[in-house]
Amino acid sequence: MRLTYDVVERARDAIQVAPKQAPKEPTITKTRAIWMLSEEIETLLGEKNYTFDQAAALLEEAGIGIAPSTLKQVLYDARNRRAREQEAADSPGAQSPVQEMPGSSLGEQLSQMKEDQELN
């Protein structure tokens, strides 16, 4: 279908008066969310005596649906990552191969992600 110049001008006018949309809230993967919460989940499993089934159920209630077996694997990977980062940090002159997100809490990390997205 061929278009006329009038159609293009109407489209241009519509684009110019279109209201600004709210920025899309950044999203993360379940794995990233579990990594961000790994210390808190470890406390839940250790000091508070939760099982992986109970921890997964609690996360499900909070909006993070994850199977207990997947939770266990992701936490295992997070522990190994922290250990590798610690070894790299302890090595003189070595830099960590993994870039850490600023902020120590989930809220600070999500705020930083939103700020980063707004800058882009």
HELIX and SHEET records of a PDB file:
HELIX    1   1 TYR A    5  VAL A   17  1                                  13    
HELIX    2   2 LYS A   30  MET A   36  1                                   7    
HELIX    3   3 SER A   38  GLY A   46  1                                   9    
HELIX    4   4 PHE A   52  GLU A   61  1                                  10    
HELIX    5   5 PRO A   68  ASP A   90  1                                  23    
HELIX    6   6 LEU A  106  LEU A  119  1                                  14    
END                                                                             
